Amino acid sequence: MVAYIYPLRRRKKEMKSIVDLWNKLSEIHEYYSSKLYAHNFCISDTEWKRGKEKYLKELKQIAEKIMTLDESRAPFIRGKISNLEDIVEEVENPDKSPFGRLGDFFRYASIAFIVDFCNYLADTLIKHFSKSINKE
């Protein structure tokens, strides 16, 4: 009996961690997608900084946890994290950017990238979840 219960406990913890990651990822996705559709290419510096402080560090942490769940997608996720860091740097320091000062449009494009990254991470979570269910 104990041999049957222990895997269920471990399984419950794993499912809870996946659900927690999903909930955090959904919150980040909802925030950025609402900015994407609400502003018609106009996002202020304050809104960008508020989102950056609140969500971007958390998004990187979620991505790192998801990389441990699915090793096959880890190189692509690392590349996306690197791209995200480059984008944040270009938005924060437009004078150093090779694209010059694109202002609101570049912030808007960066938010579209973040929403796409959230979608990719969600897809990875769903695939991991379905694989773990199919194993049993």
C-alpha positions as a printed Julia matrix, in Angstrom:
136×3 Matrix{Float64}:
  0.0    0.0     0.0
  2.8    2.44    0.9
  4.5    1.72   -2.41
  1.34   2.92   -4.13
  0.76   6.04   -1.99
  4.29   7.49   -2.22
  4.25   7.94   -6.02
  0.84   9.6    -5.69
  2.19  12.12   -3.17
  5.16  12.88   -5.39
  2.8   13.15   -8.34
  0.53  15.53   -6.42
  3.48  17.83   -5.63
  4.58  17.78   -9.27
  1.07  18.62  -10.48
  0.77  21.41   -7.92
  4.04  22.94   -9.11
  2.87  22.75  -12.74
 -0.43  24.4   -11.83
  1.4   27.13   -9.88
  3.66  27.81  -12.86
  0.61  27.89  -15.12
 -1.18  30.4   -12.87
  1.81  32.74  -12.71
  2.36  32.46  -16.44
 -1.32  33.2   -17.07
 -1.12  36.32  -14.91
  1.9   37.61  -16.82
  0.31  36.78  -20.17
 -2.93  38.52  -19.2
 -1.09  41.68  -18.1
  0.98  42.01  -21.26
 -1.74  40.97  -23.69
 -4.07  43.57  -22.16
 -1.37  46.2   -22.8
 -0.94  44.91  -26.31
 -4.56  45.31  -27.31
 -5.5   48.37  -25.26
 -3.05  51.03  -26.38
 -2.84  51.11  -30.16
  0.96  51.21  -30.36
  1.28  53.65  -27.44
  2.79  52.45  -24.15
  4.27  54.91  -21.71
  7.6   54.57  -19.95
  5.82  54.21  -16.63
  3.68  51.33  -17.83
  6.74  49.61  -19.29
  8.72  50.01  -16.06
  5.8   48.87  -13.91
  5.47  45.68  -15.94
  9.22  45.14  -16.01
  9.55  45.43  -12.24
  6.54  43.28  -11.54
  6.67  40.54  -14.16
  9.85  40.17  -16.22
 12.03  38.74  -13.44
  9.25  36.33  -12.59
  8.91  35.35  -16.26
 12.62  34.47  -16.4
 12.28  32.37  -13.24
  9.29  30.53  -14.7
 11.22  29.9   -17.91
 14.14  28.46  -15.94
 11.81  26.12  -14.03
 10.17  25.0   -17.27
 13.61  24.29  -18.74
 14.17  21.77  -15.94
 10.86  20.08  -16.78
 11.53  19.74  -20.5
 15.22  19.43  -21.36
 14.54  19.1   -25.09
 13.22  22.66  -25.29
 15.83  24.16  -22.96
 18.18  25.51  -25.69
 15.34  27.35  -27.43
 14.06  28.75  -24.12
 17.58  29.93  -23.24
 17.71  31.72  -26.6
 14.35  33.37  -25.93
 15.54  34.5   -22.48
 18.65  35.99  -24.09
 16.48  37.77  -26.67
 14.24  39.06  -23.88
 17.25  40.49  -22.03
 18.45  42.17  -25.24
 15.02  43.65  -25.86
 14.77  45.0   -22.32
 18.23  46.54  -22.71
 17.23  48.22  -25.99
 14.01  49.58  -24.53
 15.8   50.85  -21.42
 18.75  52.37  -23.34
 17.47  53.45  -26.75
 20.62  55.5   -27.48
 22.75  52.34  -27.42
 20.28  50.42  -29.56
 21.23  49.72  -33.19
 17.61  50.51  -34.05
 17.77  54.03  -32.67
 14.95  55.69  -30.85
 11.79  53.92  -31.89
 10.08  54.78  -28.63
  6.55  53.51  -28.14
  6.57  51.28  -31.2
  9.59  49.32  -29.95
  8.01  48.94  -26.5
  4.88  47.68  -28.23
  6.89  45.18  -30.29
  8.72  44.01  -27.16
  5.4   43.37  -25.44
  4.3   41.3   -28.44
  7.53  39.27  -28.03
  6.77  38.75  -24.32
  3.22  37.56  -25.1
  4.62  35.15  -27.7
  7.2   33.87  -25.19
  4.43  33.28  -22.63
  2.49  31.31  -25.25
  5.55  29.16  -25.99
  6.14  28.47  -22.29
  2.46  27.58  -21.84
  2.69  25.18  -24.78
  5.76  23.57  -23.21
  3.93  23.17  -19.9
  0.93  21.58  -21.61
  3.15  19.12  -23.5
  5.02  18.21  -20.32
  1.75  17.76  -18.44
  0.27  15.53  -21.15
  3.47  13.45  -21.33
  3.45  12.92  -17.57
 -0.22  11.89  -17.65
  0.35   9.49  -20.55
  3.19   7.77  -18.67
  0.73   6.38  -16.15
